[in-house]
């Protein structure tokens, strides 16, 4: 297996996670529920379910790029198409990136993929969300809610995130339907206390929080999502 599945519990919140090397990550446009996609992984960032368009044409609102190719159009350096995945639409937001050459892994607050500096633009990926700021207990909420417009921060809902540890592993992590939900603060704290994560981002949540692995599947509320953070098998 290219990942390790596990669970962790903190203060009643059960985290389900897939741990893998960042080189095993591929960002995908799936236009379906994650559990029906045929790919292992977790839901991606934010999107707009436009009732006037088919799911294939829903705009991607979070930066979602492999090797300078945004997932919404698969057109190299598509910098101008609204909702292609080239940009964090409307807000500069926390974005996890991996440089496949230098193996640098981190979070940058950016508006679009041009602002991410990597060694070779044909060998990286970047997934936008909302900053967790795991090393900043004083300012994390202001950053996430006021600056980056995290939806429903105080709702007790299912949540999803993408975080990384000091050992260089990526964790795809969520709380599952039918189990205790969490506020953003509770989810963040559970991740920090159990996974030893250095930093990461909140991904789309509520009914969009979905995961598929060999050991576990969670369909959220059954809705379709635009993108996912996939693991290469």
N, CA and C atoms as a LAMMPS dump frame, in Angstrom:
ITEM: TIMESTEP
0
ITEM: NUMBER OF ATOMS
699
ITEM: BOX BOUNDS ff ff ff
-5.0000000000000000e+02 5.0000000000000000e+02
-5.0000000000000000e+02 5.0000000000000000e+02
-5.0000000000000000e+02 5.0000000000000000e+02
ITEM: ATOMS id mol type element x y z
1 1 1 N 0.833 -1.197 0
2 1 2 C 0 0 0
3 1 3 C 0.877 1.259 0
4 2 1 N 0.419 2.29 -0.696
5 2 2 C 1.157 3.547 -0.745
6 2 3 C 0.82 4.453 0.43
7 3 1 N -0.015 3.98 1.362
8 3 2 C -0.429 4.785 2.502
9 3 3 C -0.63 3.871 3.699
10 4 1 N -0.771 4.492 4.87
11 4 2 C -1.176 3.798 6.086
12 4 3 C -2.46 4.434 6.586
13 5 1 N -3.486 3.608 6.804
14 5 2 C -4.741 4.12 7.356
15 5 3 C -4.721 3.97 8.87
16 6 1 N -5.294 4.948 9.566
17 6 2 C -5.398 4.842 11.012
18 6 3 C -6.474 5.754 11.556
19 7 1 N -6.701 5.648 12.86
20 7 2 C -7.613 6.549 13.559
21 7 3 C -6.912 7.09 14.793
22 8 1 N -7.374 8.225 15.24
23 8 2 C -6.863 8.834 16.469
24 8 3 C -8.029 9.555 17.135
25 9 1 N -8.066 9.554 18.45
26 9 2 C -9.163 10.181 19.184
27 9 3 C -8.615 11.184 20.185
28 10 1 N -9.241 12.357 20.193
29 10 2 C -8.867 13.389 21.169
30 10 3 C -10.13 14.095 21.616
31 11 1 N -10.381 14.118 22.908
32 11 2 C -11.517 14.826 23.488
33 11 3 C -12.835 14.423 22.808
34 12 1 N -12.967 13.136 22.512
35 12 2 C -14.195 12.62 21.932
36 12 3 C -14.293 12.721 20.426
37 13 1 N -13.342 13.381 19.792
38 13 2 C -13.354 13.552 18.339
39 13 3 C -12.508 12.445 17.71
40 14 1 N -13.109 11.705 16.793
41 14 2 C -12.422 10.596 16.13
42 14 3 C -11.917 11.067 14.772
43 15 1 N -10.61 10.998 14.588
44 15 2 C -10.002 11.35 13.31
45 15 3 C -9.713 10.082 12.519
46 16 1 N -10.08 10.089 11.262
47 16 2 C -9.691 9.042 10.329
48 16 3 C -8.637 9.647 9.408
49 17 1 N -7.535 8.923 9.194
50 17 2 C -6.476 9.511 8.379
51 17 3 C -5.818 8.491 7.472
52 18 1 N -5.265 9.012 6.381
53 18 2 C -4.411 8.27 5.477
54 18 3 C -3.066 8.986 5.464
55 19 1 N -2.028 8.266 5.842
56 19 2 C -0.681 8.822 5.943
57 19 3 C 0.137 8.325 4.758
58 20 1 N 0.797 9.253 4.06
59 20 2 C 1.552 8.86 2.878
60 20 3 C 2.692 9.836 2.625
61 21 1 N 3.585 9.465 1.736
62 21 2 C 4.64 10.38 1.299
63 21 3 C 4.037 11.395 0.329
64 22 1 N 4.476 12.647 0.363
65 22 2 C 3.907 13.654 -0.539
66 22 3 C 4.103 13.333 -2.012
67 23 1 N 5.12 12.536 -2.331
68 23 2 C 5.339 12.133 -3.723
69 23 3 C 4.242 11.198 -4.23
70 24 1 N 3.429 10.663 -3.321
71 24 2 C 2.325 9.773 -3.709
72 24 3 C 1.026 10.518 -3.974
73 25 1 N 1.022 11.832 -3.814
74 25 2 C -0.201 12.627 -3.963
75 25 3 C -0.405 13.048 -5.411
76 26 1 N -1.631 12.929 -5.875
77 26 2 C -2.038 13.5 -7.157
78 26 3 C -3.409 14.138 -6.951
79 27 1 N -3.576 15.348 -7.439
80 27 2 C -4.84 16.071 -7.304
81 27 3 C -5.709 15.768 -8.516
82 28 1 N -6.977 15.457 -8.269
83 28 2 C -7.844 14.974 -9.344
84 28 3 C -9.144 15.761 -9.417
85 29 1 N -9.648 15.952 -10.626
86 29 2 C -11.024 16.39 -10.835
87 29 3 C -11.855 15.129 -11.01
88 30 1 N -12.846 14.915 -10.12
89 30 2 C -13.586 13.65 -10.158
90 30 3 C -15.06 13.815 -10.513
91 31 1 N -15.658 14.958 -10.176
92 31 2 C -17.053 15.225 -10.533
93 31 3 C -17.993 14.135 -10.017
94 32 1 N -17.716 13.623 -8.843
95 32 2 C -18.535 12.558 -8.263
96 32 3 C -18.289 12.535 -6.762
97 33 1 N -18.941 11.629 -6.072
98 33 2 C -18.599 11.384 -4.681
99 33 3 C -17.252 10.679 -4.63
100 34 1 N -16.436 10.997 -3.63
101 34 2 C -15.117 10.366 -3.525
102 34 3 C -15.247 8.851 -3.489
103 35 1 N -16.248 8.335 -2.787
104 35 2 C -16.381 6.882 -2.657
105 35 3 C -16.773 6.215 -3.969
106 36 1 N -17.265 6.995 -4.934
107 36 2 C -17.636 6.456 -6.244
108 36 3 C -16.585 6.754 -7.309
109 37 1 N -15.496 7.396 -6.912
110 37 2 C -14.506 7.866 -7.887
111 37 3 C -13.585 6.761 -8.385
112 38 1 N -13.443 5.709 -7.583
113 38 2 C -12.492 4.663 -7.932
114 38 3 C -11.067 4.974 -7.522
115 39 1 N -10.869 6.097 -6.806
116 39 2 C -9.529 6.514 -6.384
117 39 3 C -9.481 6.628 -4.863
118 40 1 N -8.404 6.181 -4.271
119 40 2 C -8.203 6.362 -2.843
120 40 3 C -7.82 7.818 -2.559
121 41 1 N -8.367 8.354 -1.471
122 41 2 C -8.028 9.707 -1.074
123 41 3 C -9.163 10.381 -0.341
124 42 1 N -9.107 11.709 -0.314
125 42 2 C -10.057 12.541 0.423
126 42 3 C -10.553 13.654 -0.488
127 43 1 N -11.684 14.26 -0.126
128 43 2 C -12.182 15.386 -0.912
129 43 3 C -11.171 16.526 -0.936
130 44 1 N -11.25 17.348 -1.965
131 44 2 C -10.321 18.466 -2.101
132 44 3 C -10.85 19.748 -1.492
133 45 1 N -10.508 20.873 -2.122
134 45 2 C -10.859 22.175 -1.601
135 45 3 C -12.269 22.6 -1.999
136 46 1 N -12.491 23.89 -1.961
137 46 2 C -13.829 24.444 -2.14
138 46 3 C -14.189 24.563 -3.626
139 47 1 N -15.49 24.493 -3.9
140 47 2 C -16.018 24.609 -5.258
141 47 3 C -17.42 25.197 -5.161
142 48 1 N -17.988 25.559 -6.303
143 48 2 C -19.347 26.087 -6.306
144 48 3 C -20.239 25.159 -7.118
145 49 1 N -21.231 24.58 -6.466
146 49 2 C -22.178 23.697 -7.142
147 49 3 C -23.209 24.557 -7.874
148 50 1 N -22.876 24.979 -9.073
149 50 2 C -23.699 25.883 -9.869
150 50 3 C -24.911 25.126 -10.414
151 51 1 N -26.125 25.506 -9.998
152 51 2 C -27.312 24.775 -10.459
153 51 3 C -27.56 24.924 -11.954
154 52 1 N -26.924 25.885 -12.584
155 52 2 C -27.121 26.123 -14.017
156 52 3 C -26.093 25.398 -14.88
157 53 1 N -25.2 24.636 -14.233
158 53 2 C -24.167 23.933 -14.977
159 53 3 C -24.1 22.48 -14.518
160 54 1 N -23.602 21.628 -15.383
161 54 2 C -23.338 20.253 -14.98
162 54 3 C -22.116 20.233 -14.075
163 55 1 N -21.962 19.156 -13.285
164 55 2 C -20.854 19.083 -12.332
165 55 3 C -19.504 19.22 -13.017
166 56 1 N -19.399 18.748 -14.249
167 56 2 C -18.134 18.857 -14.968
168 56 3 C -17.712 20.307 -15.17
169 57 1 N -18.67 21.224 -15.13
170 57 2 C -18.399 22.644 -15.371
171 57 3 C -18.521 23.509 -14.124
172 58 1 N -18.658 22.887 -12.951
173 58 2 C -18.644 23.669 -11.723
174 58 3 C -17.274 24.307 -11.531
175 59 1 N -17.213 25.541 -11.066
176 59 2 C -15.919 26.189 -10.839
177 59 3 C -15.211 25.677 -9.588
178 60 1 N -13.916 25.478 -9.704
179 60 2 C -13.057 25.124 -8.58
180 60 3 C -12.619 26.426 -7.916
181 61 1 N -12.901 26.591 -6.625
182 61 2 C -12.608 27.844 -5.933
183 61 3 C -11.294 27.798 -5.16
184 62 1 N -10.689 26.601 -5.033
185 62 2 C -9.401 26.468 -4.35
186 62 3 C -8.316 26.124 -5.359
187 63 1 N -7.152 26.705 -5.178
188 63 2 C -6.008 26.388 -6.022
189 63 3 C -5.771 24.876 -5.985
190 64 1 N -5.756 24.246 -7.161
191 64 2 C -5.609 22.794 -7.261
192 64 3 C -4.817 22.491 -8.522
193 65 1 N -3.503 22.324 -8.37
194 65 2 C -2.599 22.29 -9.519
195 65 3 C -1.594 21.152 -9.392
196 66 1 N -1.417 20.411 -10.481
197 66 2 C -0.319 19.458 -10.621
198 66 3 C 0.61 19.957 -11.724
199 67 1 N 1.86 20.222 -11.406
200 67 2 C 2.855 20.532 -12.443
201 67 3 C 2.426 21.671 -13.367
202 68 1 N 1.87 22.722 -12.769
203 68 2 C 1.385 23.894 -13.499
204 68 3 C 0.147 23.62 -14.355
205 69 1 N -0.542 22.514 -14.104
206 69 2 C -1.765 22.189 -14.82
207 69 3 C -2.93 22.195 -13.826
208 70 1 N -3.839 23.17 -13.9
209 70 2 C -4.986 23.191 -12.981
210 70 3 C -5.981 22.09 -13.334
211 71 1 N -6.558 21.47 -12.301
212 71 2 C -7.376 20.286 -12.526
213 71 3 C -8.68 20.581 -13.251
214 72 1 N -9.154 21.826 -13.181
215 72 2 C -10.449 22.142 -13.772
216 72 3 C -10.468 22.143 -15.274
217 73 1 N -9.322 22.395 -15.908
218 73 2 C -9.275 22.428 -17.366
219 73 3 C -8.212 21.516 -17.961
220 74 1 N -7.219 21.129 -17.155
221 74 2 C -6.077 20.333 -17.626
222 74 3 C -5.33 21.031 -18.764
223 75 1 N -5.369 22.361 -18.738
224 75 2 C -4.644 23.17 -19.718
225 75 3 C -3.425 23.767 -19.029
226 76 1 N -2.241 23.522 -19.547
227 76 2 C -1.002 23.977 -18.922
228 76 3 C -1.034 25.485 -18.68
229 77 1 N -0.775 25.87 -17.435
230 77 2 C -0.744 27.275 -17.027
231 77 3 C -1.984 28.044 -17.496
232 78 1 N -3.145 27.483 -17.223
233 78 2 C -4.402 28.156 -17.544
234 78 3 C -4.658 29.213 -16.478
235 79 1 N -4.064 30.381 -16.683
236 79 2 C -4.082 31.426 -15.66
237 79 3 C -5.329 32.296 -15.711
238 80 1 N -6.124 32.172 -16.777
239 80 2 C -7.21 33.124 -16.952
240 80 3 C -8.612 32.584 -16.828
241 81 1 N -8.8 31.284 -16.865
242 81 2 C -10.138 30.708 -16.822
243 81 3 C -10.662 30.669 -15.396
244 82 1 N -11.782 31.324 -15.153
245 82 2 C -12.383 31.349 -13.823
246 82 3 C -12.733 29.929 -13.395
247 83 1 N -12.314 29.565 -12.187
248 83 2 C -12.679 28.27 -11.645
249 83 3 C -11.896 27.101 -12.191
250 84 1 N -10.753 27.372 -12.832
251 84 2 C -9.956 26.271 -13.384
252 84 3 C -9.199 25.509 -12.305
253 85 1 N -8.977 26.164 -11.156
254 85 2 C -8.123 25.613 -10.116
255 85 3 C -6.761 26.284 -10.054
256 86 1 N -6.532 27.252 -10.946
257 86 2 C -5.264 27.973 -10.916
258 86 3 C -5.175 28.911 -9.714
259 87 1 N -6.323 29.343 -9.199
260 87 2 C -6.338 30.376 -8.16
261 87 3 C -7.194 29.966 -6.967
262 88 1 N -6.867 30.562 -5.809
263 88 2 C -7.778 30.59 -4.675
264 88 3 C -8.703 31.782 -4.913
265 89 1 N -9.895 31.519 -5.405
266 89 2 C -10.781 32.573 -5.891
267 89 3 C -11.218 33.492 -4.753
268 90 1 N -11.068 34.785 -4.967
269 90 2 C -11.51 35.87 -4.071
270 90 3 C -10.631 36.101 -2.85
271 91 1 N -9.864 35.118 -2.413
272 91 2 C -9.06 35.276 -1.204
273 91 3 C -7.678 34.652 -1.415
274 92 1 N -6.654 35.3 -0.871
275 92 2 C -5.366 34.625 -0.705
276 92 3 C -5.538 33.658 0.454
277 93 1 N -5.296 32.38 0.199
278 93 2 C -5.59 31.365 1.208
279 93 3 C -4.425 30.401 1.376
280 94 1 N -4.433 29.734 2.526
281 94 2 C -3.417 28.735 2.818
282 94 3 C -3.42 27.625 1.772
283 95 1 N -2.233 27.281 1.288
284 95 2 C -2.077 26.299 0.222
285 95 3 C -0.909 25.381 0.56
286 96 1 N -1.172 24.088 0.659
287 96 2 C -0.109 23.106 0.865
288 96 3 C 0.555 22.843 -0.483
289 97 1 N 1.896 22.867 -0.515
290 97 2 C 2.601 22.583 -1.765
291 97 3 C 3.739 21.608 -1.503
292 98 1 N 4.11 20.873 -2.552
293 98 2 C 5.229 19.937 -2.497
294 98 3 C 6.091 20.129 -3.729
295 99 1 N 7.37 20.426 -3.524
296 99 2 C 8.36 20.567 -4.588
297 99 3 C 9 19.199 -4.795
298 100 1 N 8.727 18.577 -5.929
299 100 2 C 9.196 17.229 -6.167
300 100 3 C 10.691 17.104 -6.37
301 101 1 N 11.371 18.208 -6.634
302 101 2 C 12.819 18.179 -6.825
303 101 3 C 13.539 18.358 -5.495
304 102 1 N 13.235 19.456 -4.8
305 102 2 C 13.899 19.734 -3.522
306 102 3 C 13.26 18.96 -2.366
307 103 1 N 12.058 18.416 -2.601
308 103 2 C 11.257 17.727 -1.586
309 103 3 C 10.805 18.67 -0.472
310 104 1 N 10.788 19.949 -0.767
311 104 2 C 10.26 20.924 0.187
312 104 3 C 8.744 20.767 0.281
313 105 1 N 8.242 20.869 1.502
314 105 2 C 6.826 20.696 1.782
315 105 3 C 6.419 21.804 2.735
316 106 1 N 5.335 22.499 2.437
317 106 2 C 4.961 23.593 3.317
318 106 3 C 3.606 24.171 2.985
319 107 1 N 3.27 25.264 3.668
320 107 2 C 2.035 26.011 3.432
321 107 3 C 2.411 27.442 3.08
322 108 1 N 1.83 27.962 2.027
323 108 2 C 1.986 29.361 1.66
324 108 3 C 0.603 29.977 1.489
325 109 1 N 0.461 31.242 1.888
326 109 2 C -0.783 31.97 1.656
327 109 3 C -0.639 32.683 0.321
328 110 1 N -1.375 32.22 -0.684
329 110 2 C -1.227 32.734 -2.043
330 110 3 C -2.591 32.926 -2.681
331 111 1 N -2.594 33.737 -3.735
332 111 2 C -3.799 33.926 -4.537
333 111 3 C -3.843 32.992 -5.73
334 112 1 N -2.663 32.67 -6.299
335 112 2 C -2.63 31.801 -7.474
336 112 3 C -1.307 31.054 -7.54
337 113 1 N -1.211 30.12 -8.462
338 113 2 C -0.061 29.225 -8.526
339 113 3 C 1.222 29.938 -8.929
340 114 1 N 1.116 31.059 -9.604
341 114 2 C 2.319 31.829 -9.951
342 114 3 C 3.099 32.245 -8.709
343 115 1 N 2.424 32.371 -7.587
344 115 2 C 3.064 32.864 -6.363
345 115 3 C 3.762 31.764 -5.566
346 116 1 N 3.695 30.529 -6.057
347 116 2 C 4.387 29.422 -5.399
348 116 3 C 5.717 29.199 -6.092
349 117 1 N 6.807 29.358 -5.355
350 117 2 C 8.149 29.191 -5.911
351 117 3 C 8.604 27.745 -5.734
352 118 1 N 8.899 27.077 -6.842
353 118 2 C 9.38 25.694 -6.817
354 118 3 C 10.572 25.551 -7.75
355 119 1 N 11.31 24.461 -7.609
356 119 2 C 12.523 24.235 -8.392
357 119 3 C 12.217 24.01 -9.864
358 120 1 N 11.219 23.181 -10.129
359 120 2 C 10.859 22.822 -11.498
360 120 3 C 9.343 22.816 -11.594
361 121 1 N 8.787 23.651 -12.441
362 121 2 C 7.339 23.795 -12.504
363 121 3 C 6.659 22.612 -13.179
364 122 1 N 7.435 21.655 -13.598
365 122 2 C 6.883 20.41 -14.122
366 122 3 C 6.944 19.289 -13.091
367 123 1 N 7.237 19.659 -11.831
368 123 2 C 7.366 18.629 -10.799
369 123 3 C 6.966 19.186 -9.435
370 124 1 N 5.686 19.459 -9.273
371 124 2 C 5.163 19.914 -7.983
372 124 3 C 3.652 19.753 -7.967
373 125 1 N 3.077 19.85 -6.795
374 125 2 C 1.627 19.972 -6.682
375 125 3 C 1.304 20.999 -5.603
376 126 1 N 0.1 21.569 -5.67
377 126 2 C -0.327 22.57 -4.698
378 126 3 C -1.835 22.484 -4.516
379 127 1 N -2.254 22.363 -3.25
380 127 2 C -3.671 22.25 -2.907
381 127 3 C -4.072 23.346 -1.946
382 128 1 N -4.987 24.202 -2.388
383 128 2 C -5.474 25.283 -1.555
384 128 3 C -6.574 24.848 -0.607
385 129 1 N -6.724 25.591 0.475
386 129 2 C -7.789 25.376 1.458
387 129 3 C -7.904 26.628 2.303
388 130 1 N -7.865 26.47 3.604
389 130 2 C -7.812 27.591 4.554
390 130 3 C -6.773 27.243 5.61
391 131 1 N -5.893 28.186 5.911
392 131 2 C -4.777 27.935 6.822
393 131 3 C -5.238 27.457 8.192
394 132 1 N -4.599 26.391 8.692
395 132 2 C -4.788 25.962 10.085
396 132 3 C -3.849 26.704 11.023
397 133 1 N -2.692 27.144 10.527
398 133 2 C -1.708 27.875 11.337
399 133 3 C -1.437 27.146 12.653
400 134 1 N -0.996 25.909 12.55
401 134 2 C -0.861 25.053 13.738
402 134 3 C 0.186 25.525 14.729
403 135 1 N 1.087 26.415 14.31
404 135 2 C 2.1 26.931 15.22
405 135 3 C 1.749 28.319 15.757
406 136 1 N 0.526 28.77 15.514
407 136 2 C 0.149 30.134 15.906
408 136 3 C -1.186 30.112 16.654
409 137 1 N -1.119 29.838 17.958
410 137 2 C -2.334 29.741 18.761
411 137 3 C -3.031 31.088 18.931
412 138 1 N -2.283 32.163 18.864
413 138 2 C -2.856 33.487 19.089
414 138 3 C -3.656 33.981 17.888
415 139 1 N -3.143 33.751 16.686
416 139 2 C -3.713 34.396 15.509
417 139 3 C -4.429 33.465 14.542
418 140 1 N -4.445 32.153 14.811
419 140 2 C -4.954 31.228 13.802
420 140 3 C -6.392 31.532 13.412
421 141 1 N -7.235 31.865 14.407
422 141 2 C -8.647 32.088 14.093
423 141 3 C -8.833 33.342 13.237
424 142 1 N -8.142 34.403 13.567
425 142 2 C -8.232 35.613 12.761
426 142 3 C -7.791 35.334 11.325
427 143 1 N -6.72 34.564 11.174
428 143 2 C -6.229 34.227 9.834
429 143 3 C -7.267 33.406 9.078
430 144 1 N -7.791 32.361 9.722
431 144 2 C -8.702 31.446 9.043
432 144 3 C -10.058 32.073 8.754
433 145 1 N -10.614 32.759 9.739
434 145 2 C -11.992 33.24 9.619
435 145 3 C -12.064 34.627 9
436 146 1 N -11.303 35.569 9.545
437 146 2 C -11.391 36.954 9.076
438 146 3 C -10.673 37.157 7.753
439 147 1 N -9.454 36.632 7.651
440 147 2 C -8.652 36.871 6.452
441 147 3 C -8.974 35.912 5.308
442 148 1 N -9.297 34.656 5.643
443 148 2 C -9.451 33.655 4.583
444 148 3 C -10.868 33.101 4.457
445 149 1 N -11.799 33.62 5.27
446 149 2 C -13.227 33.338 5.126
447 149 3 C -13.559 31.849 5.242
448 150 1 N -13.065 31.196 6.297
449 150 2 C -13.417 29.804 6.542
450 150 3 C -14.92 29.685 6.773
451 151 1 N -15.618 28.86 6
452 151 2 C -17.065 28.712 6.203
453 151 3 C -17.392 28.014 7.527
454 152 1 N -18.411 28.49 8.2
455 152 2 C -19.012 27.836 9.365
456 152 3 C -17.971 27.371 10.391
457 153 1 N -17.118 28.26 10.887
458 153 2 C -16.052 27.823 11.787
459 153 3 C -16.541 27.259 13.112
460 154 1 N -17.708 27.691 13.573
461 154 2 C -18.191 27.27 14.893
462 154 3 C -19.265 26.196 14.829
463 155 1 N -19.601 25.734 13.637
464 155 2 C -20.549 24.647 13.507
465 155 3 C -19.925 23.315 13.907
466 156 1 N -20.705 22.479 14.555
467 156 2 C -20.235 21.13 14.917
468 156 3 C -20.592 20.216 13.749
469 157 1 N -19.668 20.09 12.818
470 157 2 C -19.914 19.413 11.543
471 157 3 C -18.767 18.449 11.243
472 158 1 N -18.921 17.671 10.179
473 158 2 C -17.814 16.833 9.717
474 158 3 C -16.788 17.737 9.032
475 159 1 N -15.516 17.455 9.268
476 159 2 C -14.451 18.31 8.748
477 159 3 C -13.377 17.471 8.079
478 160 1 N -12.646 18.121 7.17
479 160 2 C -11.573 17.46 6.441
480 160 3 C -10.377 18.4 6.369
481 161 1 N -9.186 17.815 6.304
482 161 2 C -7.977 18.626 6.236
483 161 3 C -6.823 17.881 5.581
484 162 1 N -5.803 18.644 5.241
485 162 2 C -4.565 18.128 4.66
486 162 3 C -3.427 18.736 5.46
487 163 1 N -2.672 17.888 6.182
488 163 2 C -1.624 18.38 7.069
489 163 3 C -0.353 17.568 6.856
490 164 1 N 0.755 18.079 7.374
491 164 2 C 2.008 17.351 7.249
492 164 3 C 2.78 17.403 8.565
493 165 1 N 3.653 16.408 8.756
494 165 2 C 4.392 16.261 10.003
495 165 3 C 5.86 16.596 9.816
496 166 1 N 6.582 16.674 10.932
497 166 2 C 8.014 16.968 10.882
498 166 3 C 8.804 15.858 10.202
499 167 1 N 8.239 14.657 10.151
500 167 2 C 8.899 13.533 9.484
501 167 3 C 8.7 13.551 7.973
502 168 1 N 7.921 14.538 7.485
503 168 2 C 7.755 14.697 6.047
504 168 3 C 6.592 13.937 5.443
505 169 1 N 5.721 13.396 6.279
506 169 2 C 4.55 12.69 5.767
507 169 3 C 3.359 13.633 5.636
508 170 1 N 2.496 13.313 4.688
509 170 2 C 1.226 14.007 4.506
510 170 3 C 0.115 13.167 5.15
511 171 1 N -0.811 13.843 5.816
512 171 2 C -1.985 13.185 6.383
513 171 3 C -3.24 13.749 5.724
514 172 1 N -4.044 12.878 5.136
515 172 2 C -5.381 13.212 4.681
516 172 3 C -6.298 12.834 5.836
517 173 1 N -6.969 13.794 6.438
518 173 2 C -7.633 13.534 7.715
519 173 3 C -9.044 14.099 7.729
520 174 1 N -9.956 13.371 8.384
521 174 2 C -11.345 13.816 8.439
522 174 3 C -12.044 13.25 9.666
523 175 1 N -13.198 13.837 9.997
524 175 2 C -14.157 13.232 10.91
525 175 3 C -15.287 12.667 10.059
526 176 1 N -15.859 11.543 10.487
527 176 2 C -16.783 10.793 9.634
528 176 3 C -18.238 11.076 9.965
529 177 1 N -19.081 10.899 8.968
530 177 2 C -20.527 10.965 9.171
531 177 3 C -20.939 9.893 10.173
532 178 1 N -21.886 10.237 11.043
533 178 2 C -22.348 9.296 12.039
534 178 3 C -21.495 9.254 13.291
535 179 1 N -20.411 10.014 13.304
536 179 2 C -19.537 10.136 14.47
537 179 3 C -19.518 11.599 14.9
538 180 1 N -18.956 11.896 16.075
539 180 2 C -19 13.289 16.541
540 180 3 C -18.378 14.268 15.542
541 181 1 N -19.103 15.351 15.288
542 181 2 C -18.561 16.427 14.481
543 181 3 C -17.658 17.316 15.324
544 182 1 N -17.181 18.4 14.723
545 182 2 C -16.244 19.268 15.428
546 182 3 C -16.341 20.685 14.894
547 183 1 N -16.094 21.655 15.762
548 183 2 C -15.846 23.007 15.297
549 183 3 C -14.462 23.038 14.653
550 184 1 N -14.162 24.125 13.977
551 184 2 C -12.825 24.259 13.388
552 184 3 C -11.755 24.195 14.465
553 185 1 N -12.002 24.84 15.602
554 185 2 C -11.026 24.842 16.685
555 185 3 C -10.813 23.441 17.243
556 186 1 N -11.886 22.685 17.409
557 186 2 C -11.773 21.33 17.944
558 186 3 C -11.053 20.402 16.971
559 187 1 N -11.373 20.51 15.71
560 187 2 C -10.725 19.684 14.683
561 187 3 C -9.23 19.993 14.627
562 188 1 N -8.913 21.263 14.614
563 188 2 C -7.517 21.691 14.572
564 188 3 C -6.757 21.173 15.788
565 189 1 N -7.356 21.282 16.968
566 189 2 C -6.671 20.858 18.184
567 189 3 C -6.485 19.337 18.213
568 190 1 N -7.482 18.591 17.752
569 190 2 C -7.355 17.138 17.71
570 190 3 C -6.211 16.716 16.79
571 191 1 N -6.086 17.38 15.659
572 191 2 C -4.981 17.092 14.734
573 191 3 C -3.648 17.416 15.382
574 192 1 N -3.577 18.563 16.012
575 192 2 C -2.318 18.99 16.616
576 192 3 C -1.881 18.051 17.738
577 193 1 N -2.836 17.586 18.522
578 193 2 C -2.5 16.775 19.691
579 193 3 C -2.217 15.314 19.35
580 194 1 N -2.785 14.802 18.282
581 194 2 C -2.656 13.369 18.002
582 194 3 C -1.719 13.024 16.858
583 195 1 N -1.596 13.887 15.864
584 195 2 C -0.815 13.546 14.674
585 195 3 C 0.558 14.199 14.648
586 196 1 N 0.82 15.107 15.593
587 196 2 C 2.105 15.785 15.603
588 196 3 C 2.332 16.611 14.364
589 197 1 N 1.259 17.161 13.801
590 197 2 C 1.361 17.904 12.549
591 197 3 C 2.032 19.252 12.756
592 198 1 N 2.84 19.644 11.783
593 198 2 C 3.483 20.962 11.799
594 198 3 C 2.555 22.043 11.286
595 199 1 N 1.84 21.744 10.2
596 199 2 C 0.947 22.737 9.613
597 199 3 C 0.061 22.052 8.58
598 200 1 N -0.892 22.806 8.064
599 200 2 C -1.783 22.259 7.065
600 200 3 C -2.933 23.197 6.784
601 201 1 N -3.931 22.676 6.085
602 201 2 C -5.085 23.49 5.711
603 201 3 C -6.38 22.725 5.977
604 202 1 N -7.437 23.49 6.26
605 202 2 C -8.785 22.957 6.247
606 202 3 C -9.198 22.767 4.787
607 203 1 N -9.79 21.627 4.472
608 203 2 C -10.398 21.398 3.171
609 203 3 C -11.907 21.613 3.288
610 204 1 N -12.613 21.451 2.179
611 204 2 C -14.067 21.564 2.21
612 204 3 C -14.618 20.555 3.221
613 205 1 N -15.699 20.912 3.876
614 205 2 C -16.183 20.089 4.984
615 205 3 C -17.688 19.887 4.914
616 206 1 N -18.321 19.6 6.026
617 206 2 C -19.736 19.257 6.107
618 206 3 C -19.995 18.031 5.22
619 207 1 N -20.985 18.065 4.343
620 207 2 C -21.294 16.911 3.499
621 207 3 C -20.269 16.62 2.447
622 208 1 N -19.344 17.555 2.244
623 208 2 C -18.266 17.336 1.278
624 208 3 C -17.098 16.566 1.868
625 209 1 N -17.074 16.357 3.185
626 209 2 C -15.994 15.608 3.827
627 209 3 C -16.172 14.13 3.499
628 210 1 N -15.309 13.616 2.639
629 210 2 C -15.453 12.266 2.098
630 210 3 C -14.084 11.605 1.992
631 211 1 N -14.051 10.29 2.165
632 211 2 C -12.78 9.561 2.078
633 211 3 C -13.032 8.155 1.542
634 212 1 N -12.052 7.663 0.779
635 212 2 C -12.071 6.275 0.336
636 212 3 C -10.683 5.672 0.517
637 213 1 N -10.625 4.556 1.226
638 213 2 C -9.418 3.749 1.328
639 213 3 C -9.848 2.291 1.302
640 214 1 N -8.888 1.383 1.308
641 214 2 C -9.241 -0.034 1.352
642 214 3 C -9.909 -0.39 2.67
643 215 1 N -9.584 0.354 3.717
644 215 2 C -10.053 0.04 5.066
645 215 3 C -11.284 0.821 5.494
646 216 1 N -11.588 1.918 4.8
647 216 2 C -12.606 2.846 5.296
648 216 3 C -13.191 3.619 4.13
649 217 1 N -14.487 3.857 4.212
650 217 2 C -15.136 4.703 3.217
651 217 3 C -16.175 5.573 3.91
652 218 1 N -16.235 6.822 3.515
653 218 2 C -17.204 7.754 4.074
654 218 3 C -17.679 8.671 2.954
655 219 1 N -18.972 8.655 2.689
656 219 2 C -19.536 9.382 1.555
657 219 3 C -20.067 10.757 1.921
658 220 1 N -19.811 11.242 3.143
659 220 2 C -20.38 12.517 3.551
660 220 3 C -21.89 12.422 3.541
661 221 1 N -22.546 13.398 2.909
662 221 2 C -24.005 13.325 2.789
663 221 3 C -24.426 12.78 1.422
664 222 1 N -23.446 12.21 0.696
665 222 2 C -23.745 11.6 -0.602
666 222 3 C -23.577 12.524 -1.781
667 223 1 N -23.285 13.784 -1.541
668 223 2 C -23.174 14.749 -2.638
669 223 3 C -21.972 14.474 -3.535
670 224 1 N -22.001 15.044 -4.729
671 224 2 C -20.845 15.029 -5.606
672 224 3 C -19.913 16.171 -5.227
673 225 1 N -18.616 15.949 -5.368
674 225 2 C -17.636 17.004 -5.184
675 225 3 C -16.836 17.159 -6.471
676 226 1 N -16.218 18.293 -6.612
677 226 2 C -15.502 18.587 -7.853
678 226 3 C -14.123 17.928 -7.892
679 227 1 N -13.395 17.992 -6.775
680 227 2 C -12.014 17.522 -6.79
681 227 3 C -11.7 16.662 -5.57
682 228 1 N -10.565 15.966 -5.637
683 228 2 C -10.106 15.2 -4.485
684 228 3 C -8.59 15.223 -4.433
685 229 1 N -8.066 14.971 -3.239
686 229 2 C -6.637 14.752 -3.03
687 229 3 C -6.453 13.245 -3.092
688 230 1 N -5.869 12.765 -4.18
689 230 2 C -5.754 11.342 -4.403
690 230 3 C -4.38 10.802 -4.026
691 231 1 N -4.343 9.493 -3.802
692 231 2 C -3.094 8.795 -3.51
693 231 3 C -2.813 7.831 -4.663
694 232 1 N -1.629 7.947 -5.23
695 232 2 C -1.238 7.054 -6.327
696 232 3 C -1.066 5.647 -5.766
697 233 1 N -1.738 4.69 -6.357
698 233 2 C -1.673 3.311 -5.87
699 233 3 C -0.453 2.584 -6.451
